[in-house]
Amino acid sequence: MSEEILINVTPQESRVAVVENGVLQEVHIERTRSRGIVGNVYMGRVSRILPGMQAAFIDIGLERAAFLHVSDVRSVGSAAQTRIASGGLNQESDLAAIGEVLHDGQPIVVQVVKDPLGTKGARVTTHITLPARYLVYMPYTKHIGISQKIGDDAERERLRAAVKSAMDEGDEGGYILRTVAEAVSDEELRTDIRYLRRVWLAIQDRIKGAAPCSLLHEDLVLALRAMRDLVRENVEKVRIDSRESYHKAREFAREFIPEVENRIEYYPGERPIFDLYSVEDEIKKALERKVPLKSGGYLIIDQTEAMTTIDVNTGAYVGRKNLEETLFKTNLEATQTIARQLRLRNLGGMIIIDFIDMADSDHKRQVLRALEKAFARDRSKTYMTEMSPLGLVEITRKRIRESLEHVLCEPCPVCRGRSVLKTPQTVCYEIFREILREARQFDADKYLVLASPMVIDLLLDEESTSLVQLQEFIGKSVTLQVESHYNQEQFDVVLL
């Protein structure tokens, strides 16, 4: 599978597109005014203890306080693990109370593990981790872990031995070898270790004189994070349309991933790089509810704060054999599109897929296996359940950053995210009730109704008889006035 990474950089924002076999799979967006903060390390301050939730709010200098659970407090986690190993039942029941380990006003070094989402503040931990190309450094543990995706036992032992030999005697901390570390040389691992040591020493120096609620370490900008996290063996090209970012990416690659340096290209074309690969069109489509399938079927994707629902429909697809075969083929095709849409839209949390009901149990198994296989290329951790008798599959997908929709859009000020509006007829009847309410409470000479053009037209046409009856009932006249800037639901009744 061929893969290309496109990087579009402007002073206002940076965008990264991952294209596999000519098809857009992922989009990452970072705006200069609202950069993501995952990976940043702060000198925080405990602002509030929440005993009932076994958590605390940590002030890190942002608009909303960050959330720290007791299980993410380093000293507690380490002590709990020791007690569990000696016979405790489980970590949740063995954790100390949050009030025993933290107190109001306490300074504390934390790292952001999840960006603020919606009305929620950032999620933080005291278990600091620093990523490089092949390794993740954990300064407070001695453990050397290896990605489960590296399956060869001999290779796992070689990597573990290589990291141990690269560590100086007395070195503190441990490491996790990332999936991309498979088959890399010992020297490349040493380069990563040297880089991570420098970063951690710099953070320690800043901690000594840091003021409360200050930034100690900031993760790389998006273009360089893409070089670190997204470039793998099957990436043929990294194309960047900013000369400055191109040079920075080459310098970064030269130091940390030299085998990639020659794959980085500067794109000077007049036509925007995202237009060249139809990325802009795909982003627009990724903001729509309806996603067509090649067979004629389609998906309906609804994103809410609680969960995301995906409904699979046959649409115009009628198949060539029988109904069961039609349903099976539609569901099978939907699995590939669903996996791609989750990556493209960066949807996380709880996801419910409503597949079309199938009677054949073997068909159900094949659809589930196809869905699992499609998720195998996803960088975010996913977990899925078996299909329920109603054809529902529950999925959880790790959510770190805001979804594409939340980054690019905001709730409609008219419907406030409901996706529906009251009909003009409904608004007319609300106006009638409001006039009656006002007539019973106040003694006005007449009433003026201000409303949108569609509502006023309806009051003058289909509802004109009802309006006349209302005026006769209250014994007062009602004047209508069009307000072109009012939305369909908006109206005012003015007493004159």
C-alpha positions as CSV (number, residue, x, y, z in Angstrom):
1,M,0.0,0.0,0.0
2,S,1.5,3.3,-1.1
3,E,1.1,6.3,1.2
4,E,1.8,10.0,0.8
5,I,1.7,12.8,3.4
6,L,0.8,16.3,2.3
7,I,1.6,19.2,4.6
8,N,-0.1,22.6,3.9
9,V,1.2,25.5,6.1
10,T,0.0,29.0,6.3
11,P,0.5,31.6,9.1
12,Q,-3.0,30.9,10.4
13,E,-3.0,27.1,10.4
14,S,-1.2,23.9,9.4
15,R,-2.9,20.9,7.9
16,V,-1.6,17.4,7.3
17,A,-3.3,14.9,5.0
18,V,-2.6,11.2,4.9
19,V,-3.3,9.7,1.5
20,E,-3.3,6.0,0.9
21,N,-3.5,4.7,-2.7
22,G,-4.8,8.1,-3.8
23,V,-7.6,8.1,-1.1
24,L,-7.6,10.6,1.8
25,Q,-7.6,8.7,5.1
26,E,-6.7,11.2,7.8
27,V,-6.7,15.0,8.2
28,H,-4.9,16.8,11.1
29,I,-5.5,20.5,11.6
30,E,-3.7,22.9,14.0
31,R,-4.6,26.5,14.2
32,T,-2.0,29.1,15.4
33,R,-4.5,30.7,17.8
34,S,-5.7,27.4,19.2
35,R,-2.9,24.8,19.1
36,G,-3.6,21.4,20.6
37,I,-1.9,20.9,24.0
38,V,-1.6,17.1,24.2
39,G,2.0,16.3,25.3
40,N,2.6,19.7,26.9
41,V,4.0,19.7,30.4
42,Y,2.9,22.3,32.9
43,M,3.7,23.4,36.4
44,G,0.1,23.2,37.7
45,R,-1.6,24.1,41.0
46,V,-4.4,22.1,42.7
47,S,-7.4,24.4,42.6
48,R,-10.1,22.0,43.9
49,I,-10.3,18.5,45.4
50,L,-13.3,16.4,44.3
51,P,-13.5,13.5,46.9
52,G,-16.7,12.0,45.4
53,M,-14.9,11.6,42.1
54,Q,-11.5,10.7,43.5
55,A,-10.1,13.5,41.4
56,A,-8.9,17.1,41.4
57,F,-9.1,20.2,39.2
58,I,-5.6,21.5,38.3
59,D,-5.0,25.1,37.2
60,I,-2.5,25.0,34.4
61,G,-3.2,28.6,33.2
62,L,-5.9,27.8,30.7
63,E,-9.5,29.0,30.5
64,R,-10.8,25.8,32.1
65,A,-9.1,23.8,34.9
66,A,-7.6,20.4,33.9
67,F,-8.9,17.1,35.4
68,L,-6.6,14.8,37.3
69,H,-7.9,11.4,38.5
70,V,-6.2,9.8,41.5
71,S,-5.1,6.8,39.4
72,D,-3.0,9.3,37.3
73,V,-1.1,10.6,40.4
74,R,2.3,9.1,40.2
75,S,3.1,8.3,43.8
76,V,-0.4,6.8,44.3
77,G,-0.1,4.6,41.2
78,S,3.3,3.3,42.1
79,A,2.2,2.5,45.7
80,A,-1.0,0.9,44.6
81,Q,0.9,-1.3,42.1
82,T,3.2,-2.5,44.9
83,R,0.3,-3.4,47.2
84,I,-1.6,-5.1,44.4
85,A,1.5,-7.3,43.6
86,S,1.6,-8.3,47.2
87,G,-2.0,-9.5,47.3
88,G,-4.4,-6.6,46.8
89,L,-7.6,-7.2,44.9
90,N,-7.5,-4.5,42.2
91,Q,-6.1,-1.1,41.6
92,E,-9.4,0.8,41.8
93,S,-10.2,-0.5,45.3
94,D,-6.5,-0.1,46.4
95,L,-6.0,3.5,45.5
96,A,-5.5,6.0,48.3
97,A,-8.2,8.8,48.7
98,I,-7.4,11.9,46.6
99,G,-7.4,14.1,49.7
100,E,-4.6,12.0,51.2
101,V,-2.2,12.7,48.3
102,L,-3.2,16.2,47.1
103,H,-4.3,19.4,48.8
104,D,-5.6,22.8,47.7
105,G,-2.9,25.1,46.4
106,Q,-0.3,22.3,46.0
107,P,2.1,22.8,43.1
108,I,2.3,19.8,40.8
109,V,3.9,18.9,37.5
110,V,1.4,17.5,35.0
111,Q,1.2,16.5,31.3
112,V,-1.8,16.8,29.1
113,V,-3.1,13.5,27.7
114,K,-6.3,14.8,26.3
115,D,-7.2,18.1,24.8
116,P,-10.1,20.1,26.2
117,L,-13.3,18.8,24.4
118,G,-16.5,20.7,24.4
119,T,-17.2,21.9,27.9
120,K,-14.6,19.7,29.5
121,G,-11.2,20.8,30.5
122,A,-8.0,19.0,29.5
123,R,-7.2,15.6,31.1
124,V,-3.8,15.4,32.8
125,T,-1.5,13.0,34.4
126,T,1.7,13.1,36.5
127,H,3.1,10.1,34.6
128,I,5.3,12.1,32.2
129,T,6.1,10.5,28.8
130,L,8.2,12.0,26.1
131,P,8.0,10.6,22.6
132,A,10.7,10.4,19.9
133,R,10.8,8.6,16.6
134,Y,11.2,5.1,17.9
135,L,11.0,5.4,21.7
136,V,8.8,6.9,24.4
137,Y,10.7,7.9,27.5
138,M,9.2,7.5,30.9
139,P,11.4,9.3,33.4
140,Y,9.7,7.9,36.5
141,T,9.8,4.2,35.8
142,K,12.5,1.5,35.1
143,H,10.4,-0.5,32.7
144,I,11.4,-1.3,29.1
145,G,8.2,-2.1,27.1
146,I,7.7,-3.1,23.5
147,S,4.7,-2.5,21.2
148,Q,2.5,-5.6,21.0
149,K,2.5,-5.1,17.2
150,I,6.1,-6.3,17.1
151,G,5.4,-10.0,17.2
152,D,8.8,-11.6,16.6
153,D,10.2,-12.8,19.9
154,A,13.8,-12.6,18.7
155,E,13.3,-9.0,17.5
156,R,11.7,-8.0,20.8
157,E,14.7,-9.4,22.7
158,R,17.2,-7.6,20.4
159,L,15.4,-4.3,20.8
160,R,15.2,-4.7,24.6
161,A,19.0,-5.5,24.7
162,A,19.8,-2.6,22.4
163,V,18.0,-0.1,24.7
164,K,19.7,-1.4,27.8
165,S,23.1,-1.2,26.3
166,A,22.5,2.4,25.1
167,M,21.6,3.5,28.6
168,D,24.4,4.8,30.8
169,E,24.9,3.2,34.2
170,G,22.8,5.1,36.7
171,D,20.4,6.4,34.1
172,E,16.9,7.0,35.5
173,G,13.7,6.2,33.7
174,G,12.4,3.6,31.3
175,Y,11.4,3.3,27.6
176,I,8.6,1.9,25.4
177,L,9.7,0.9,21.9
178,R,7.1,2.0,19.3
179,T,5.9,-0.2,16.4
180,V,8.2,1.7,13.9
181,A,11.2,0.6,16.0
182,E,11.1,-2.9,14.4
183,A,14.3,-3.7,12.6
184,V,15.9,-0.3,13.3
185,S,19.6,-0.2,14.1
186,D,21.2,0.2,17.6
187,E,22.6,3.6,16.6
188,E,19.2,4.9,15.7
189,L,17.9,3.9,19.1
190,R,20.9,5.6,20.7
191,T,20.1,8.8,18.8
192,D,16.5,8.7,20.2
193,I,17.8,8.2,23.7
194,R,20.2,11.1,23.5
195,Y,17.5,13.4,22.2
196,L,15.0,12.3,24.9
197,R,17.7,12.9,27.6
198,R,18.3,16.4,26.4
199,V,14.5,17.2,26.5
200,W,14.1,15.8,30.0
201,L,17.1,17.6,31.4
202,A,15.7,20.9,29.9
203,I,12.3,20.2,31.6
204,Q,14.0,19.5,34.9
205,D,15.9,22.8,34.7
206,R,12.7,24.7,34.0
207,I,10.9,23.0,36.9
208,K,13.3,24.4,39.5
209,G,12.4,28.0,38.9
210,A,8.9,27.6,37.4
211,A,6.0,29.8,38.5
212,P,2.6,28.2,39.1
213,C,0.4,27.6,36.1
214,S,3.3,27.9,33.6
215,L,4.3,25.9,30.6
216,L,7.4,23.8,31.0
217,H,7.5,21.9,27.7
218,E,5.6,22.2,24.5
219,D,5.2,19.5,21.9
220,L,6.4,19.9,18.4
221,V,4.4,21.8,15.8
222,L,2.1,19.8,13.7
223,A,4.4,19.6,10.6
224,L,7.2,18.1,12.7
225,R,4.8,15.8,14.7
226,A,3.7,14.4,11.4
227,M,7.3,13.6,10.6
228,R,7.8,11.9,14.0
229,D,4.5,10.0,14.2
230,L,3.1,9.5,10.7
231,V,6.1,8.7,8.5
232,R,6.5,5.0,8.1
233,E,8.3,2.6,5.7
234,N,5.4,2.6,3.2
235,V,5.3,6.4,3.0
236,E,6.7,7.2,-0.5
237,K,6.7,11.1,-0.3
238,V,6.2,13.9,2.2
239,R,5.2,17.0,0.2
240,I,5.3,20.4,1.9
241,D,4.1,23.7,0.3
242,S,5.9,26.0,2.7
243,R,9.6,26.5,2.0
244,E,10.4,27.4,5.7
245,S,8.6,24.3,7.0
246,Y,10.2,22.2,4.3
247,H,13.7,23.2,5.5
248,K,12.7,22.6,9.2
249,A,11.4,19.2,8.2
250,R,14.6,18.3,6.4
251,E,16.7,19.4,9.4
252,F,14.5,17.3,11.7
253,A,14.7,14.3,9.5
254,R,18.5,14.7,9.1
255,E,18.9,14.4,12.8
256,F,16.3,11.9,13.8
257,I,15.1,10.0,10.7
258,P,17.8,10.3,8.1
259,E,16.3,7.5,5.9
260,V,13.2,9.7,5.3
261,E,15.1,12.9,4.3
262,N,15.2,12.2,0.6
263,R,11.5,11.5,0.5
264,I,10.7,15.1,1.7
265,E,9.8,17.4,-1.2
266,Y,9.0,21.0,-1.5
267,Y,5.8,21.7,-3.5
268,P,6.1,25.2,-5.2
269,G,3.1,24.7,-7.6
270,E,0.5,27.5,-8.1
271,R,-2.3,25.1,-7.6
272,P,-2.9,24.5,-3.9
273,I,-1.5,21.1,-2.8
274,F,-4.8,20.0,-1.2
275,D,-6.7,20.8,-4.4
276,L,-4.2,18.8,-6.4
277,Y,-5.1,15.6,-4.5
278,S,-8.9,16.6,-4.0
279,V,-8.3,16.8,-0.3
280,E,-10.5,20.0,0.0
281,D,-13.5,18.2,-1.6
282,E,-13.0,15.2,0.8
283,I,-12.9,17.5,3.8
284,K,-16.2,19.0,2.7
285,K,-17.8,15.6,2.3
286,A,-16.5,14.6,5.8
287,L,-18.7,17.3,7.3
288,E,-21.9,15.9,5.8
289,R,-24.3,13.5,7.6
290,K,-24.9,11.3,4.5
291,V,-22.0,9.2,3.1
292,P,-22.7,7.3,-0.1
293,L,-21.6,3.8,-0.8
294,K,-20.5,2.7,-4.2
295,S,-23.2,0.1,-4.4
296,G,-26.0,2.7,-4.0
297,G,-26.4,2.3,-0.2
298,Y,-25.4,5.0,2.2
299,L,-24.4,5.8,5.8
300,I,-26.0,8.4,8.1
301,I,-23.5,9.6,10.7
302,D,-24.7,11.7,13.7
303,Q,-22.2,13.1,16.2
304,T,-23.4,14.1,19.6
305,E,-21.6,14.9,22.8
306,A,-22.6,11.5,24.3
307,M,-21.9,9.3,21.3
308,T,-21.7,8.9,17.6
309,T,-24.3,6.8,15.8
310,I,-23.8,5.3,12.3
311,D,-26.9,3.9,10.4
312,V,-26.3,1.6,7.4
313,N,-28.9,1.7,4.7
314,T,-29.4,-0.1,1.4
315,G,-30.7,2.9,-0.5
316,A,-31.0,2.3,-4.2
317,Y,-29.0,-1.0,-4.0
318,V,-31.3,-3.9,-4.8
319,G,-28.8,-6.6,-5.5
320,R,-28.8,-9.4,-8.1
321,K,-29.7,-12.5,-6.1
322,N,-31.9,-12.3,-3.0
323,L,-32.6,-9.9,-0.2
324,E,-30.2,-11.6,2.3
325,E,-27.3,-11.3,-0.2
326,T,-28.1,-7.6,-0.8
327,L,-28.1,-6.9,2.9
328,F,-24.8,-8.8,3.4
329,K,-23.0,-7.0,0.5
330,T,-24.2,-3.6,1.7
331,N,-23.0,-4.2,5.3
332,L,-19.7,-5.6,4.0
333,E,-19.0,-2.6,1.9
334,A,-20.0,-0.3,4.8
335,T,-17.3,-1.7,7.1
336,Q,-14.5,-0.2,4.9
337,T,-16.3,3.1,4.7
338,I,-17.0,3.3,8.4
339,A,-13.4,2.6,9.3
340,R,-12.2,5.3,6.9
341,Q,-14.8,7.8,8.1
342,L,-13.8,7.4,11.8
343,R,-10.2,8.1,10.9
344,L,-11.0,11.0,8.5
345,R,-13.5,12.7,10.9
346,N,-11.4,11.8,14.0
347,L,-14.4,10.4,15.8
348,G,-13.8,8.9,19.2
349,G,-15.5,7.9,22.4
350,M,-18.6,5.7,22.2
351,I,-19.7,4.7,18.6
352,I,-22.8,2.7,17.8
353,I,-23.1,1.1,14.3
354,D,-26.6,0.0,13.3
355,F,-26.0,-2.6,10.5
356,I,-28.9,-3.8,8.4
357,D,-30.4,-6.9,10.0
358,M,-29.0,-10.2,8.6
359,A,-30.5,-13.6,9.2
360,D,-27.4,-15.6,8.3
361,S,-25.0,-16.0,11.3
362,D,-22.1,-16.6,9.0
363,H,-22.7,-13.3,7.3
364,K,-22.7,-11.5,10.6
365,R,-19.3,-13.1,11.5
366,Q,-17.9,-12.1,8.1
367,V,-19.0,-8.5,8.6
368,L,-17.5,-8.3,12.0
369,R,-14.2,-9.8,10.8
370,A,-14.1,-7.3,7.9
371,L,-14.7,-4.4,10.4
372,E,-11.8,-5.7,12.6
373,K,-9.5,-5.9,9.6
374,A,-10.4,-2.4,8.5
375,F,-9.6,-1.1,11.9
376,A,-6.2,-2.7,11.8
377,R,-4.8,0.3,9.9
378,D,-6.2,2.8,12.5
379,R,-3.5,4.5,14.7
380,S,-6.1,5.1,17.4
381,K,-6.9,2.2,19.7
382,T,-10.3,0.7,19.1
383,Y,-12.4,-1.9,20.9
384,M,-15.5,-3.4,19.5
385,T,-18.2,-5.8,20.8
386,E,-19.9,-8.7,19.0
387,M,-23.1,-7.9,17.0
388,S,-26.2,-7.7,19.1
389,P,-29.5,-9.5,18.0
390,L,-30.7,-6.1,16.7
391,G,-27.6,-5.7,14.4
392,L,-25.9,-3.2,16.7
393,V,-22.1,-3.1,17.2
394,E,-20.6,-1.0,20.0
395,I,-17.2,0.5,19.5
396,T,-14.9,2.7,21.6
397,R,-12.2,4.6,19.9
398,K,-9.5,6.5,21.8
399,R,-10.2,10.2,21.5
400,I,-7.3,12.6,22.1
401,R,-8.1,15.6,20.0
402,E,-11.3,17.3,18.8
403,S,-13.1,15.8,15.9
404,L,-12.9,17.4,12.4
405,E,-16.4,18.7,12.8
406,H,-15.6,20.4,16.1
407,V,-12.4,22.0,14.7
408,L,-14.1,23.4,11.6
409,C,-17.7,24.0,12.6
410,E,-19.8,25.4,15.4
411,P,-23.4,24.7,16.4
412,C,-26.0,26.5,14.3
413,P,-27.1,29.7,16.2
414,V,-30.7,29.1,14.9
415,C,-31.3,25.5,15.9
416,R,-28.5,25.4,18.5
417,G,-27.3,22.0,17.4
418,R,-30.8,20.3,17.2
419,S,-30.5,20.0,13.4
420,V,-34.2,20.9,13.1
421,L,-36.3,24.1,13.2
422,K,-39.9,24.7,14.3
423,T,-42.2,25.0,11.3
424,P,-43.6,28.5,10.5
425,Q,-47.1,27.1,11.5
426,T,-45.7,26.1,14.9
427,V,-44.3,29.6,15.4
428,C,-47.7,31.1,14.4
429,Y,-49.5,29.2,17.1
430,E,-46.8,30.2,19.6
431,I,-47.5,33.8,18.7
432,F,-51.2,33.3,19.2
433,R,-50.6,31.9,22.7
434,E,-48.2,34.7,23.6
435,I,-50.8,37.3,22.6
436,L,-53.4,35.6,24.7
437,R,-51.0,35.5,27.6
438,E,-50.2,39.2,27.3
439,A,-53.9,40.1,26.9
440,R,-54.7,38.4,30.2
441,Q,-51.9,40.1,32.1
442,F,-51.7,43.6,30.6
443,D,-54.1,46.3,29.3
444,A,-52.7,47.3,25.9
445,D,-54.4,49.3,23.2
446,K,-53.0,47.0,20.4
447,Y,-50.3,44.5,19.7
448,L,-47.4,44.5,17.2
449,V,-45.9,41.2,16.1
450,L,-42.4,41.1,14.7
451,A,-41.4,37.9,13.0
452,S,-39.5,36.4,10.0
453,P,-40.9,36.8,6.4
454,M,-42.1,33.2,6.3
455,V,-44.1,33.5,9.5
456,I,-45.6,36.8,8.6
457,D,-46.6,35.4,5.1
458,L,-48.3,32.5,6.8
459,L,-50.2,34.8,9.2
460,L,-51.5,36.9,6.3
461,D,-52.4,33.8,4.2
462,E,-53.4,30.4,5.6
463,E,-53.7,31.6,9.2
464,S,-55.4,34.9,8.4
465,T,-58.8,33.6,9.6
466,S,-57.3,32.4,12.9
467,L,-55.7,35.9,13.3
468,V,-59.0,37.7,12.8
469,Q,-60.7,35.3,15.3
470,L,-58.0,36.1,17.9
471,Q,-58.5,39.8,17.5
472,E,-62.2,39.5,17.9
473,F,-61.7,37.4,21.1
474,I,-59.3,39.8,22.8
475,G,-61.0,42.9,21.4
476,K,-57.7,44.5,20.3
477,S,-56.0,44.9,16.9
478,V,-52.8,43.0,16.0
479,T,-50.4,44.6,13.5
480,L,-47.8,42.5,11.7
481,Q,-44.2,43.6,10.8
482,V,-41.6,41.7,8.8
483,E,-38.1,41.6,10.4
484,S,-35.8,40.1,7.7
485,H,-33.0,39.5,10.1
486,Y,-35.1,37.3,12.4
487,N,-34.7,33.6,12.0
488,Q,-37.7,31.3,11.5
489,E,-38.2,30.6,15.2
490,Q,-37.7,34.1,16.4
491,F,-40.6,36.5,17.1
492,D,-41.5,39.4,19.5
493,V,-45.0,40.6,20.7
494,V,-44.9,44.3,21.5
495,L,-47.6,46.0,23.6
496,L,-48.6,49.4,22.2
